[in-house]
Amino acid sequence: MSQTIDQIKPSYPLFREPEYVDNLARKRDGVEEGHSAEKIEEIFQWSTTPEYQELNFKREALTVNPAKACQPLGAVLCALGFEKTLPYVHGSQGCVAYFRTYFNRHFKEPIACVSDSMTEDAAVFGGQKNMFDGLENAMALYKPKMIAVSTTCMAEVIGDDLNAFIGNAKKEGYIPSEFPTPFAHTPSFVGSHTTGWDNMFEGIQRYFTINAMDDKVVGSNGKINLVPGFETYLGNYRVLHRMMKEMGVDYSLLCDPTEVLDTPADGEFRMYDGGTRLEEMQDAPNAIDTLLLQPWQLAKTKKFVQITWKQPSSHLNIPMGLAWTDEFLMKVAELTGKPIPDSLTKERGRLVDMMTDSHAWLHGKKFALYGDADFVLGMVKFLLELGAEPTHVLCHQANKRWKKEAETLLASSPFGKEGKVYTGCDLWHFRSLCFTDKPDFMIGNSYGKFIQRDTLHKGKEHEVPLIRIGFPIFDRHHLHRMTTLGYEGAMYLLTTLVNAVLERLDDETRGMGTTDYNYDLVR
Ligand code: SF4
C-alpha cells in the first residue's frame, strides 16, 4: 500500500498514485457503465455553447446547483443569535444533520441544534408524540433558556400544527407552560434560508410581544433596534456594535450569534455563549425605531414592526459600500440625535483613499455575481462606486420588484449599463453565462469553484476565477470572521477584489522573457 504510518497522505496526492489510478479506472470501466471520455468531452463542449444556453434557460421543473439553501437552515441561524437558545427542528433527522454540517463547515464550530427525528410512523400519524418527547428531552439534557422551533418539509407536507403541538406539550406537562418556545413554520418548498430567518425572527417577536403591547410606548427606552437578517460574516455583528458605541447610541442588536459561533479554545466547551438577551426582545417595542439591515429578506419582520410595534421601520439599504453606509449612519444620527463622530468620518476618509488608490486596477473589470438579495444589491452598488462593471447579477430567491430595483441601480451608473439581472436562476444557468459572455471574475460562495474548474477545462483564456464572498464558504478558512458591512467592510471587500485582480495579472504574466514586462514590482 502506498499509504504508510510514517507518511500519511491526504486524498490528494494519494489518489494520483498508480495503484489508485488503476483501481478507479477498473471500477469505472467494469461496473459504472459510464460514457466514453470522448463522449463526455463532446457533451462538455456542447454545454458551453449559446445553443445549449438557450435550452438551459428554458428549463422549468429542475434546479441544478441552487444558489440558496432551505428555510429551516435560516431559522436555525436566527435561533443561535439569542441567549441560551436551543434551535429545535420538528422533522427529519437527516435535514438537521445537513444544517449542522453546513454551519459546521462554514464556521468551523460545533453547532447545537436538535431534531425530534420523525420517521415513517410519525409521517403517517403526525409528529405530536415526537414533539412531546423531544421538547422534554431537549430541556432536560441541554438546559436552554429558550427553545426555538422550526420545521422541515416532512412535517409541513403532513400539515403538523406547531402551535397546537407546543400548546399540548405544555398542557400535558412535558415542559413548563411559561417556558419560552417561539416557533415558525418553515416549509422549504417555498422561499429559501433567508425566508426561514425572517419567519423565525417574526416567531420570536410574536412570542415575546404580541400579548404584551399594552404598556409599550414607541421611543420610551431611547434605543434603536438593529435586525441583521441572515448574516454569516461575524465581523458584521462586531462592526455594528463598534459603530453604535462610537456614536454613543443606545441600541439593541436583535440577534447576535457572534459568541456562540466563535468560541475560544480555552478548555471550556460552550454550548451557549452570548446572544441577544430575551429581555431585549421584550423591550424592543419601546425603541424609537427598528432598522432592518437586509430589508429584502425581512418582509414579515417589517410587517410585525409596523403593525404590532407601531414603529416606522425606516427604509434603508444594506449598509455596504460607501454611500449606503453613509445613509445608514445618517439615519441613525437622525433618529437618535447623536452626531456621526470624527472616528467614523476619519474611517470613511480612509476608505475613500483606498478606493482612489485601487480604482485604476478595478476600473472596467467585469464581475458576475450571485447570492442573497440584499448582499447582491450591496455588492453591485459598491462595484459601481469602484468603477467596476457588474455584468451578470443573479439572485435565486428574489421577486420582480427586486429585479426592477437591481436594474434601476445598474442603470444609475455608466458602469452598470451592460449589466443583466437574473432571478429564479441557479448556478447551472450562471455557468452558461460564464461561457457565452465571459466576465473577468465571478463573486459568490464556494460552489462557484466548479464553474471556475469547468471554464478552465475549456482553456485558460476561458477561465473565470472565483472571488469567495458570500455563504457558504467551505473551502477557505476563517473568511466568515471578516466584515462586509460599514466602511470597515468596504475596506475588506476592496482589498479582496483588487488583490484578486493583481493575482490574476501575475498569473497571466509569468512567462519568463515573454510577458514579464508586467510581472514587475513597480506598481
Ligand atoms: S429542503 Fe426540506 S427535505 Fe431538504 S433538507 Fe431542507 S427541510 Fe430537509
Boltz pocket constraint, residues with backbone or C-beta under 6 A from the ligand:
constraints:
  - pocket:
      binder: B
      contacts: [[A, 70], [A, 71], [A, 72], [A, 94], [A, 95], [A, 98], [A, 151], [A, 152], [A, 153], [A, 154], [A, 186], [A, 188], [A, 189]]
      max_distance: 6.0
